[in-house]
Amino acid sequence: MTGIDDLPIRDELRGKSPYGAPQLDVPVRLNTNENPYPLPEPLVARIAERVAEAARGLNRYPDRDAVELRTELARYLSRTAGLEVGVAQVWAANGSNEVLQQLLQAFGGPGRTAMGFEPSYSMHALISRSTGTGWISGPRSADFTIDVDAAREAIAEHRPDVLFITSPNNPTGTAVEAETVLALHDAAQAARADAAGALVVVDEAYGEFSHRPSLLPLIEGRPRLVLSRTMSKAFGAAGLRLGYLAADPAVVDAVQLVRLPYHLSAVTQATALAALEHTDTLLGYVDALKAERDRLVAELRTLGCEVTDSDANFVQFGRFEDAHAAWQGLLDRGVLVRDNGVPGWLRVTAGTPAENDAFLDAVRELMKEKSA
């Protein structure tokens, strides 16, 4: 049979694996950072109404620029993230991954490079390679924070065209201080001052779960700074596939040069608009998940685990001599967590109280077995 290596695939894609996490049939699945709470019935009913309205016009293309949706996203950001945002500053796409892809298509590409501080969201590197953008792995400290001086040195050496800063960071859960973002933004601009600067992308997919204010206000007066968000996590809408960015209007103009025609379906736009009508209810679930995340951190430490401070809806815990063996031990007890490949560490999503209890019980058994 023909394999990938037998095809004329691009060299930088050879030997790579597609992004994904095991979807196994087990009682407790806490490996993909999904919101565990189903959408409330009033929202489900409103989605049905909105989609029915959209269905009557499916013989026509959807609003190519998603103006109504972008207007409501701008209103949501203005209300919750500390900066008045206009519709011209917001762009939406099929999940934050498509937002990142469009940014790299517009600002990356052959002969250009992107940098991120790893371990971090692996799709940054994967999408960079898929767009022909070179990838550079920047340094992190032993506690998974970003050492500003080391990061500045790496930026000055490699002069990336696109710089990713993930806050809260996935898989570690660590947030980045605003002062650090500004320092790295300025370093990136200085490193490429001869080429009109660099694009700095703050990936805030888990921003609503953070103890800290959103980094959105930093985009004001900084036309090369972009904030990326998603409705998959806080809005409990992973199946919707809706991501968005906030930036200077010129960045929005730039991504429209590379976006596919009518990239957001009428059904997607209708569903997202319905969800935005129920923001307060959905953010109430976020508060519950933040409390459960904090409980996981406290109880895992009580059980003798090392835990990285988390501002997300997940927790990185360890350290294990053999993280994959620990992952398997939890799976054998009916609990699926994520082995992200960070040596010695695993990641667990904050679930419902019952799911978290089952997870903690499984860890307790695993730790007893380890010490026996």
ZABALO-412021 format. One line per 5 residues: number of its first residue (from 1); their letters; for each residue z, x, y of N, C-alpha, C. Coordinates in pm, whole numbers, plus 50000, padded with zeros to 5 digits. Layout:
! ZABALO-412021
NUM> A> Z X Y Z X Y Z X Y ~ ...
END
This chain:
! ZABALO-412021
1> MTGID> 50000 50084 49880 50000 50000 50000 50000 50087 50125 ~ 49938 50035 50231 49933 50106 50358 50068 50102 50426 ~ 50115 50216 50474 50239 50222 50550 50211 50250 50696 ~ 50315 50242 50778 50298 50265 50922 50235 50401 50949 ~ 50280 50502 50874 50229 50637 50900 50082 50654 50864
6> DLPIR> 50027 50555 50790 49885 50559 50758 49799 50497 50868 ~ 49863 50438 50966 49792 50373 51076 49786 50467 51197 ~ 49693 50442 51287 49681 50528 51407 49785 50492 51513 ~ 49911 50485 51473 50020 50451 51564 50045 50567 51660 ~ 50096 50539 51778 50127 50644 51874 50231 50740 51818
11> DELRG> 50215 50867 51849 50301 50970 51791 50449 50947 51822 ~ 50481 50901 51944 50622 50887 51981 50690 50771 51909 ~ 50612 50687 51838 50670 50577 51762 50687 50610 51614 ~ 50629 50720 51571 50640 50757 51430 50785 50791 51395 ~ 50828 50742 51279 50962 50771 51231 51072 50689 51296
16> KSPYG> 51037 50598 51387 51137 50517 51454 51162 50388 51376 ~ 51279 50329 51399 51315 50203 51334 51324 50093 51439 ~ 51285 49971 51403 51296 49862 51500 51441 49828 51527 ~ 51466 49778 51646 51601 49737 51683 51643 49617 51599 ~ 51769 49614 51561 51818 49497 51488 51954 49522 51426
21> APQLD> 52020 49414 51391 52150 49420 51325 52143 49334 51199 ~ 52217 49373 51094 52214 49293 50971 52259 49149 50996 ~ 52184 49054 50946 52224 48914 50953 52255 48869 50811 ~ 52379 48891 50772 52422 48864 50636 52498 48733 50629 ~ 52492 48668 50515 52559 48538 50496 52704 48563 50456
26> VPVRL> 52789 48578 50556 52931 48602 50534 53010 48502 50618 ~ 53137 48478 50584 53216 48378 50657 53233 48407 50806 ~ 53250 48536 50842 53279 48571 50981 53179 48676 51027 ~ 53094 48639 51124 52993 48731 51175 53027 48768 51319 ~ 53066 48891 51338 53110 48939 51470 53037 49069 51504
31> NTNEN> 52907 49070 51483 52831 49196 51497 52723 49195 51604 ~ 52698 49083 51670 52584 49079 51762 52621 49034 51903 ~ 52748 49034 51937 52795 49004 52073 52751 48868 52123 ~ 52731 48775 52031 52700 48638 52071 52826 48567 52119 ~ 52808 48467 52203 52916 48377 52239 52940 48284 52120
36> PYPLP> 53062 48275 52067 53084 48198 51944 53092 48047 51965 ~ 53097 48004 52090 53116 47861 52116 52983 47790 52133 ~ 52957 47685 52055 52834 47607 52074 52832 47544 52212 ~ 52713 47516 52261 52701 47451 52391 52768 47314 52388 ~ 52837 47275 52496 52903 47144 52499 52801 47030 52492
41> EPLVA> 52842 46920 52434 52750 46809 52413 52686 46756 52542 ~ 52760 46746 52653 52693 46701 52776 52578 46793 52817 ~ 52593 46924 52794 52485 47017 52824 52370 46999 52726 ~ 52401 46980 52600 52295 46957 52501 52212 46835 52540 ~ 52282 46730 52584 52212 46608 52626 52126 46634 52749
46> RIAER> 52178 46713 52843 52101 46743 52964 51980 46829 52931 ~ 51995 46922 52838 51879 47002 52795 51771 46910 52737 ~ 51813 46814 52655 51717 46720 52596 51642 46644 52705 ~ 51715 46602 52810 51649 46530 52919 51550 46620 52992 ~ 51594 46741 53023 51507 46834 53096 51384 46870 53015
51> VAEAA> 51403 46895 52887 51290 46934 52801 51194 46816 52784 ~ 51248 46696 52774 51161 46579 52764 51074 46566 52888 ~ 51132 46591 53004 51054 46587 53128 50945 46694 53124 ~ 50982 46814 53080 50884 46923 53073 50774 46892 52972 ~ 50810 46826 52862 50713 46798 52755 50599 46709 52803
56> RGLNR> 50627 46625 52900 50522 46537 52951 50412 46615 53025 ~ 50444 46739 53060 50343 46818 53131 50299 46942 53055 ~ 50321 46944 52922 50287 47064 52846 50137 47088 52833 ~ 50057 46992 52874 49913 47016 52878 49874 47108 52993 ~ 49969 47129 53083 49947 47219 53197 50030 47346 53181
61> YPDRD> 49985 47454 53243 50064 47577 53242 50194 47555 53319 ~ 50298 47631 53283 50424 47620 53357 50413 47685 53494 ~ 50517 47666 53575 50524 47735 53704 50521 47885 53677 ~ 50413 47949 53718 50391 48090 53687 50502 48178 53744 ~ 50555 48141 53859 50655 48224 53926 50797 48171 53909
66> AVELR> 50814 48063 53833 50947 48007 53802 51034 47995 53927 ~ 50978 47937 54033 51046 47935 54162 51175 47854 54157 ~ 51173 47737 54095 51296 47656 54089 51405 47730 54012 ~ 51369 47789 53900 51467 47863 53821 51521 47982 53898 ~ 51435 48058 53961 51480 48174 54038 51569 48132 54155
71> TELAR> 51539 48018 54213 51623 47966 54322 51764 47937 54272 ~ 51774 47875 54154 51905 47843 54099 51979 47967 54052 ~ 51907 48064 53999 51971 48191 53961 52024 48263 54086 ~ 51947 48260 54193 51992 48321 54318 52117 48251 54368 ~ 52121 48119 54356 52239 48044 54399 52361 48081 54314
76> YLSRT> 52339 48095 54183 52449 48133 54092 52503 48271 54128 ~ 52415 48368 54150 52459 48502 54186 52532 48502 54319 ~ 52480 48429 54414 52542 48425 54546 52684 48369 54538 ~ 52703 48271 54449 52833 48206 54437 52933 48290 54360 ~ 52885 48370 54264 52979 48435 54171 52986 48586 54184
81> AGLEV> 52891 48649 54248 52884 48796 54241 52901 48867 54376 ~ 52933 48795 54481 52975 48862 54603 52866 48907 54697 ~ 52745 48853 54687 52638 48888 54779 52543 48770 54792 ~ 52504 48738 54915 52408 48631 54936 52270 48680 54891 ~ 52213 48612 54792 52087 48654 54732 51983 48545 54753
86> GVAQV> 51863 48585 54790 51754 48490 54809 51659 48487 54691 ~ 51578 48384 54683 51488 48368 54569 51390 48485 54559 ~ 51351 48543 54673 51256 48655 54670 51316 48780 54608 ~ 51448 48783 54590 51516 48899 54531 51543 48883 54382 ~ 51502 48772 54324 51535 48742 54184 51406 48727 54103
91> WAANG> 51410 48781 53982 51299 48766 53888 51357 48730 53752 ~ 51286 48650 53673 51334 48607 53542 51228 48632 53437 ~ 51273 48657 53314 51181 48685 53204 51248 48644 53072 ~ 51178 48670 52963 51225 48630 52830 51330 48728 52780 ~ 51453 48705 52822 51562 48795 52787 51564 48915 52878
96> SNEVL> 51680 48979 52891 51687 49097 52977 51601 49210 52922 ~ 51571 49208 52792 51484 49312 52737 51344 49307 52800 ~ 51293 49186 52823 51161 49179 52888 51171 49221 53035 ~ 51284 49191 53098 51306 49239 53234 51298 49392 53235 ~ 51369 49457 53142 51368 49603 53136 51228 49656 53102
101> QQLLQ> 51160 49587 53013 51025 49628 52978 50932 49622 53099 ~ 50941 49516 53176 50855 49504 53294 50888 49612 53397 ~ 51017 49643 53412 51054 49750 53505 50995 49884 53461 ~ 50999 49911 53330 50945 50037 53280 50793 50039 53285 ~ 50730 49923 53266 50585 49918 53280 50543 49947 53424
106> AFGGP> 50625 49903 53519 50590 49920 53659 50630 50057 53714 ~ 50746 50109 53667 50801 50231 53727 50807 50350 53631 ~ 50781 50324 53502 50777 50431 53404 50635 50457 53359 ~ 50617 50480 53228 50484 50501 53175 50454 50647 53146 ~ 50333 50676 53097 50295 50813 53062 50313 50910 53179
111> GRTAM> 50372 51025 53147 50396 51126 53249 50523 51105 53327 ~ 50594 50996 53301 50719 50967 53369 50834 50964 53267 ~ 50958 50975 53317 51074 50979 53228 51181 50882 53274 ~ 51262 50839 53176 51380 50756 53201 51501 50827 53141 ~ 51616 50807 53202 51739 50868 53154 51848 50761 53143
116> GFEPS> 51931 50772 53038 52050 50690 53023 52160 50776 52965 ~ 52282 50728 52977 52398 50806 52932 52447 50750 52798 ~ 52419 50824 52691 52445 50775 52556 52577 50827 52500 ~ 52642 50746 52411 52590 50622 52354 52586 50508 52457 ~ 52477 50433 52450 52460 50317 52536 52365 50221 52465
121> YSMHA> 52316 50123 52537 52230 50021 52478 52103 50087 52427 ~ 52081 50080 52297 51972 50156 52237 51834 50107 52279 ~ 51824 49982 52329 51693 49933 52370 51641 50005 52494 ~ 51728 50067 52572 51678 50143 52686 51582 50253 52639 ~ 51625 50327 52537 51539 50433 52483 51418 50375 52411
126> LISRS> 51438 50269 52334 51329 50210 52257 51220 50153 52348 ~ 51261 50080 52452 51161 50023 52543 51094 50134 52622 ~ 51169 50237 52657 51106 50351 52726 50994 50408 52642 ~ 51024 50436 52516 50921 50494 52428 50803 50399 52410 ~ 50833 50269 52399 50725 50173 52375 50633 50159 52495
131> TGTGW> 50680 50196 52613 50596 50192 52733 50538 50329 52766 ~ 50555 50425 52676 50502 50559 52698 50584 50642 52795 ~ 50707 50596 52822 50795 50667 52914 50880 50766 52835 ~ 50888 50890 52878 50973 50987 52811 51119 50949 52825 ~ 51199 50978 52723 51340 50942 52725 51428 51067 52727
136> ISGPR> 51528 51066 52815 51624 51175 52827 51764 51118 52808 ~ 51840 51177 52717 51977 51133 52691 52072 51212 52780 ~ 52139 51142 52870 52236 51205 52958 52374 51212 52896 ~ 52465 51290 52954 52595 51314 52891 52699 51207 52922 ~ 52791 51188 52827 52914 51110 52848 53033 51197 52811
141> SADFT> 53148 51164 52869 53271 51234 52835 53323 51188 52700 ~ 53423 51257 52647 53479 51223 52517 53539 51082 52516 ~ 53583 51034 52633 53639 50898 52640 53532 50794 52673 ~ 53405 50834 52668 53288 50748 52687 53263 50709 52833 ~ 53338 50764 52926 53307 50744 53067 53196 50840 53109
146> IDVDA> 53144 50821 53229 53041 50910 53282 53107 51013 53373 ~ 53091 51139 53337 53140 51249 53420 53038 51268 53533 ~ 53081 51239 53655 52986 51238 53767 52922 51374 53788 ~ 53000 51481 53782 52944 51614 53805 52842 51651 53698 ~ 52875 51623 53571 52781 51653 53462 52655 51567 53474
151> AREAI> 52673 51441 53513 52559 51351 53528 52469 51398 53642 ~ 52530 51440 53753 52451 51491 53865 52367 51612 53823 ~ 52429 51701 53746 52356 51820 53700 52236 51780 53614 ~ 52258 51684 53523 52149 51640 53435 52037 51575 53516 ~ 52075 51495 53615 51974 51429 53700 51895 51533 53779
156> AEHRP> 51965 51631 53834 51896 51735 53912 51802 51816 53823 ~ 51842 51838 53697 51758 51917 53607 51636 51840 53561 ~ 51654 51713 53523 51545 51639 53458 51466 51550 53554 ~ 51522 51518 53670 51453 51440 53772 51389 51313 53715 ~ 51468 51223 53655 51410 51104 53595 51349 51011 53699
161> DVLFI> 51243 50942 53657 51182 50840 53742 51262 50711 53739 ~ 51326 50684 53625 51408 50564 53608 51543 50608 53550 ~ 51650 50558 53608 51785 50591 53562 51857 50463 53523 ~ 51911 50459 53400 51986 50343 53352 52136 50371 53360 ~ 52210 50276 53416 52356 50279 53417 52403 50146 53361
166> TSPNN> 52474 50148 53250 52513 50026 53181 52661 49998 53206 ~ 52689 49882 53266 52828 49849 53298 52850 49698 53290 ~ 52936 49653 53199 53006 49728 53094 52907 49787 52994 ~ 52945 49903 52941 52855 49975 52852 52860 49918 52711 ~ 52745 49911 52649 52733 49870 52509 52689 49994 52429
171> PTGTA> 52767 50041 52330 52867 49968 52252 53013 49995 52288 ~ 53040 50073 52391 53178 50118 52412 53263 50019 52489 ~ 53201 49932 52570 53275 49836 52649 53325 49888 52782 ~ 53304 50016 52810 53356 50076 52932 53275 50033 53054 ~ 53347 50007 53164 53283 49973 53290 53263 50099 53374
176> VEAET> 53175 50089 53471 53145 50202 53559 53191 50166 53700 ~ 53263 50256 53763 53310 50233 53899 53192 50229 53997 ~ 53207 50147 54101 53102 50139 54202 53075 50276 54264 ~ 53178 50355 54284 53160 50488 54344 53073 50577 54256 ~ 53088 50563 54123 53006 50640 54030 52860 50598 54039
181> VLALH> 52836 50467 54044 52699 50418 54056 52634 50471 54184 ~ 52706 50468 54293 52650 50516 54419 52621 50666 54414 ~ 52712 50741 54352 52690 50886 54342 52566 50917 54259 ~ 52547 50845 54148 52431 50870 54063 52302 50819 54128 ~ 52313 50706 54197 52197 50656 54271 52151 50760 54373
186> DAAQA> 52245 50814 54450 52208 50911 54553 52153 51039 54491 ~ 52210 51080 54376 52161 51200 54308 52018 51178 54259 ~ 51990 51059 54208 51855 51030 54158 51753 51029 54272 ~ 51794 50975 54388 51701 50975 54502 51676 51118 54551 ~ 51783 51198 54556 51767 51336 54603 51679 51418 54509
191> ARADA> 51695 51393 54377 51618 51470 54280 51470 51441 54289 ~ 51434 51321 54335 51293 51284 54343 51253 51249 54486 ~ 51314 51318 54580 51284 51291 54721 51137 51316 54754 ~ 51072 51405 54677 50931 51435 54702 50839 51331 54641 ~ 50896 51235 54568 50813 51134 54500 50862 50993 54531
196> AGALV> 50913 50975 54652 50959 50844 54699 51080 50792 54623 ~ 51154 50882 54558 51278 50842 54494 51262 50794 54351 ~ 51374 50746 54293 51378 50699 54155 51430 50557 54152 ~ 51391 50481 54050 51445 50348 54030 51574 50359 53949 ~ 51682 50298 53998 51811 50299 53928 51840 50157 53882
201> VVDEA> 51855 50139 53751 51875 50007 53692 52019 49997 53642 ~ 52096 49908 53700 52231 49878 53652 52220 49761 53555 ~ 52243 49788 53428 52235 49686 53324 52373 49620 53312 ~ 52384 49498 53365 52510 49427 53370 52505 49304 53279 ~ 52454 49323 53158 52440 49211 53064 52573 49142 53034
206> YGEFS> 52682 49219 53039 52814 49165 53007 52901 49154 53133 ~ 52838 49148 53248 52910 49153 53374 53014 49045 53390 ~ 52986 48924 53343 53081 48813 53363 53211 48834 53287 ~ 53210 48922 53187 53331 48945 53108 53419 49056 53166 ~ 53374 49120 53271 53444 49238 53322 53568 49200 53403
211> HRPSL> 53668 49289 53398 53785 49276 53485 53748 49305 53630 ~ 53637 49373 53652 53600 49423 53784 53493 49336 53848 ~ 53482 49342 53980 53376 49265 54046 53238 49314 54004 ~ 53140 49227 54016 53003 49265 53988 52958 49378 54080 ~ 52867 49458 54029 52808 49566 54109 52691 49517 54194
216> LPLIE> 52665 49388 54191 52552 49331 54266 52551 49370 54413 ~ 52665 49369 54485 52660 49402 54629 52600 49539 54659 ~ 52596 49628 54559 52542 49762 54583 52393 49762 54610 ~ 52322 49654 54572 52177 49654 54596 52143 49639 54743 ~ 52238 49591 54823 52210 49568 54965 52180 49701 55035
221> GRPRL> 52064 49710 55097 52025 49831 55167 51977 49943 55077 ~ 51963 49915 54948 51916 50017 54853 51796 49961 54776 ~ 51676 49980 54827 51557 49916 54768 51518 49968 54631 ~ 51579 50078 54586 51547 50132 54453 51658 50106 54352 ~ 51752 50021 54386 51862 49985 54296 51843 49842 54247
226> VLSRT> 51846 49825 54115 51819 49696 54051 51938 49658 53963 ~ 51974 49529 53965 52077 49478 53875 52012 49385 53774 ~ 52035 49411 53644 51979 49328 53537 52090 49247 53473 ~ 52062 49120 53444 52159 49029 53383 52091 48948 53272 ~ 52172 48870 53198 52119 48785 53092 52199 48656 53085
231> MSKAF> 52137 48550 53033 52209 48426 53004 52254 48420 52859 ~ 52225 48524 52782 52257 48523 52638 52406 48525 52612 ~ 52483 48594 52694 52624 48620 52663 52715 48518 52730 ~ 52731 48528 52862 52825 48441 52932 52785 48294 52922 ~ 52656 48266 52921 52610 48128 52915 52599 48075 52772
236> GAAGL> 52631 48159 52673 52625 48114 52534 52486 48070 52493 ~ 52384 48138 52545 52246 48093 52525 52159 48205 52470 ~ 52208 48273 52366 52130 48382 52308 51996 48333 52255 ~ 51993 48209 52206 51868 48153 52154 51769 48112 52260 ~ 51813 48108 52385 51724 48070 52494 51629 48183 52531
241> RLGYL> 51678 48308 52528 51601 48427 52569 51565 48418 52717 ~ 51667 48431 52801 51644 48429 52945 51725 48541 53010 ~ 51653 48636 53069 51716 48742 53145 51663 48740 53287 ~ 51732 48810 53375 51688 48809 53515 51737 48935 53585 ~ 51677 48964 53698 51719 49078 53779 51737 49034 53922
246> AADPA> 51815 49114 53994 51829 49098 54139 51801 49234 54202 ~ 51720 49234 54305 51678 49361 54366 51612 49332 54500 ~ 51566 49436 54565 51486 49422 54685 51359 49343 54652 ~ 51312 49257 54742 51190 49179 54712 51070 49264 54670 ~ 51064 49388 54716 50951 49474 54678 50952 49503 54528
251> VVDAV> 51071 49513 54467 51079 49534 54322 51027 49411 54249 ~ 51061 49293 54298 51011 49169 54238 50859 49165 54248 ~ 50806 49205 54361 50660 49211 54375 50600 49308 54273 ~ 50668 49420 54250 50615 49522 54159 50610 49472 54015 ~ 50715 49404 53967 50714 49360 53827 50611 49249 53806
256> QLVRL> 50577 49178 53913 50475 49075 53897 50337 49135 53874 ~ 50320 49263 53903 50193 49329 53874 50173 49349 53724 ~ 50282 49352 53646 50271 49383 53503 50312 49266 53414 ~ 50372 49164 53470 50414 49051 53385 50292 48977 53331 ~ 50304 48923 53211 50195 48845 53154 50183 48712 53226
261> PYHLS> 50063 48654 53233 50049 48525 53300 50134 48417 53233 ~ 50203 48339 53312 50281 48226 53262 50377 48270 53151 ~ 50450 48380 53176 50531 48440 53071 50653 48357 53033 ~ 50701 48272 53122 50816 48186 53092 50767 48044 53067 ~ 50790 47993 52948 50740 47860 52914 50812 47753 52995
266> AVTQA> 50750 47637 53005 50812 47524 53074 50941 47483 53005 ~ 50944 47493 52873 51064 47456 52797 51178 47554 52826 ~ 51146 47683 52831 51248 47783 52863 51304 47757 53003 ~ 51217 47734 53100 51263 47711 53236 51350 47585 53243 ~ 51309 47480 53175 51386 47355 53177 51524 47375 53115
271> TALAA> 51530 47447 53004 51658 47469 52936 51751 47553 53021 ~ 51699 47657 53083 51781 47742 53167 51834 47666 53288 ~ 51751 47582 53347 51796 47502 53460 51909 47407 53421 ~ 51899 47349 53302 52006 47262 53255 52135 47341 53238 ~ 52126 47461 53181 52246 47543 53161 52311 47578 53294
276> LEHTD> 52230 47607 53395 52284 47644 53526 52356 47526 53592 ~ 52322 47404 53553 52393 47287 53604 52537 47281 53550 ~ 52564 47352 53439 52695 47346 53373 52766 47481 53381 ~ 52741 47555 53487 52797 47689 53502 52948 47691 53489 ~ 53017 47601 53556 53163 47605 53556 53220 47587 53415
281> TLLGY> 53163 47496 53339 53209 47475 53201 53186 47599 53117 ~ 53068 47657 53128 53034 47773 53046 53119 47894 53083 ~ 53148 47912 53211 53233 48024 53252 53377 48004 53206 ~ 53415 47880 53180 53546 47855 53120 53555 47915 52981 ~ 53447 47911 52904 53445 47977 52774 53457 48128 52790
286> VDALK> 53399 48182 52898 53411 48325 52924 53557 48364 52941 ~ 53632 48284 53014 53775 48313 53033 53848 48315 52899 ~ 53816 48220 52811 53879 48217 52678 53843 48342 52598 ~ 53718 48385 52606 53675 48503 52531 53737 48631 52586 ~ 53756 48638 52717 53823 48754 52775 53966 48765 52724
291> AERDR> 54033 48651 52712 54169 48653 52658 54171 48697 52513 ~ 54073 48651 52435 54065 48692 52294 54030 48840 52281 ~ 53940 48889 52367 53907 49031 52366 54032 49115 52393 ~ 54109 49075 52492 54230 49151 52525 54330 49145 52410 ~ 54334 49032 52341 54422 49022 52223 54375 49117 52114
296> LVAEL> 54245 49125 52092 54193 49217 51991 54230 49361 52024 ~ 54216 49399 52150 54251 49535 52191 54397 49564 52160 ~ 54486 49473 52199 54629 49494 52180 54666 49500 52032 ~ 54613 49410 51953 54652 49403 51812 54591 49517 51731 ~ 54470 49556 51764 54410 49671 51695 54491 49798 51721
301> RTLGC> 54538 49815 51843 54621 49930 51872 54754 49923 51797 ~ 54809 49805 51785 54932 49789 51710 54912 49826 51563 ~ 54791 49799 51512 54762 49832 51372 54731 49980 51352 ~ 54731 50057 51459 54709 50201 51446 54567 50246 51475 ~ 54483 50156 51524 54345 50194 51558 54339 50252 51699
306> EVTDS> 54244 50342 51718 54207 50381 51854 54110 50277 51906 ~ 54127 50239 52031 54043 50135 52090 53999 50179 52229 ~ 53871 50166 52256 53820 50194 52390 53848 50075 52480 ~ 53899 50101 52600 53919 49991 52695 53788 49915 52713 ~ 53796 49781 52709 53674 49701 52711 53671 49605 52829
311> DANFV> 53556 49599 52895 53528 49500 52999 53418 49404 52953 ~ 53389 49404 52824 53281 49321 52770 53338 49214 52677 ~ 53251 49149 52600 53299 49051 52502 53304 49111 52362 ~ 53324 49243 52356 53335 49314 52230 53431 49431 52248 ~ 53469 49489 52135 53566 49598 52136 53518 49708 52042
316> QFGRF> 53520 49831 52089 53491 49947 52004 53623 50002 51949 ~ 53630 50017 51818 53757 50061 51757 53730 50164 51649 ~ 53831 50243 51618 53823 50350 51518 53959 50417 51510 ~ 53967 50552 51495 53852 50628 51448 53864 50640 51298 ~ 53750 50635 51233 53745 50639 51088 53675 50768 51043
321> EDAHA> 53726 50826 50938 53658 50944 50882 53518 50907 50838 ~ 53504 50785 50785 53373 50736 50740 53358 50595 50795 ~ 53294 50584 50911 53282 50454 50977 53204 50355 50891 ~ 53100 50402 50823 53020 50309 50742 53101 50257 50625 ~ 53185 50340 50567 53271 50294 50457 53370 50189 50509
326> AWQGL> 53423 50210 50631 53512 50109 50690 53436 49980 50717 ~ 53312 49992 50766 53226 49875 50787 53209 49798 50656 ~ 53182 49870 50548 53164 49806 50418 53293 49742 50371 ~ 53407 49808 50396 53535 49751 50356 53563 49619 50425 ~ 53527 49608 50553 53544 49481 50623 53446 49376 50570
331> LDRGV> 53322 49420 50543 53223 49328 50489 53267 49274 50354 ~ 53327 49358 50270 53377 49314 50139 53485 49208 50154 ~ 53549 49204 50270 53653 49104 50298 53598 48987 50378 ~ 53464 48977 50386 53402 48860 50448 53383 48868 50597 ~ 53395 48989 50656 53383 49004 50801 53274 49106 50832
336> LVRDN> 53176 49063 50910 53065 49151 50947 53084 49198 51091 ~ 53099 49330 51108 53105 49391 51241 52984 49482 51256 ~ 52979 49560 51363 52861 49642 51389 52892 49790 51372 ~ 52812 49855 51290 52813 50001 51281 52700 50050 51369 ~ 52734 50095 51489 52634 50134 51588 52589 50278 51574
341> GVPGW> 52646 50349 51478 52608 50488 51461 52684 50584 51549 ~ 52786 50535 51622 52873 50625 51698 52974 50683 51600 ~ 52973 50813 51575 53056 50871 51470 53203 50832 51484 ~ 53255 50771 51377 53396 50738 51372 53433 50602 51428 ~ 53337 50530 51484 53368 50406 51555 53287 50288 51501
346> LRVTA> 53346 50168 51515 53278 50042 51488 53295 49952 51610 ~ 53219 49843 51614 53226 49750 51725 53242 49608 51672 ~ 53332 49532 51731 53353 49393 51690 53337 49303 51812 ~ 53266 49192 51794 53251 49092 51899 53374 49003 51902 ~ 53418 48965 52019 53527 48868 52032 53474 48731 51989
351> GTPAE> 53535 48675 51887 53495 48545 51836 53595 48437 51872 ~ 53595 48330 51797 53695 48226 51815 53830 48280 51768 ~ 53941 48217 51807 54072 48264 51758 54078 48273 51606 ~ 54021 48177 51536 54024 48180 51389 53942 48297 51335 ~ 53825 48322 51394 53743 48436 51350 53813 48567 51378
356> NDAFL> 53876 48577 51493 53948 48700 51526 54068 48722 51435 ~ 54136 48614 51397 54247 48626 51302 54197 48680 51169 ~ 54082 48627 51123 54027 48673 50995 53989 48821 51004 ~ 53933 48861 51115 53898 49002 51135 54022 49090 51133 ~ 54124 49051 51207 54247 49132 51214 54315 49141 51078
361> DAVRE> 54312 49033 51002 54367 49037 50867 54291 49137 50781 ~ 54159 49138 50795 54077 49232 50717 54106 49376 50758 ~ 54122 49401 50889 54156 49536 50935 54294 49576 50882 ~ 54387 49482 50884 54523 49511 50834 54518 49556 50689 ~ 54439 49485 50607 54426 49523 50466 54360 49659 50453
366> LMKEK> 54258 49682 50536 54186 49809 50530 54278 49925 50567 ~ 54360 49908 50668 54450 50013 50712 54558 50040 50607 ~ 54606 49936 50541 54704 49955 50433 54642 50033 50319 ~ 54517 49998 50286 54446 50068 50179 54425 50213 50216 ~ 54396 50239 50343 54372 50374 50390 54499 50461 50382
371> SA> 54614 50399 50410 54739 50475 50412 54807 50482 50276 ~ 54755 50407 50180 54818 50405 50046 54795 50537 49971
END
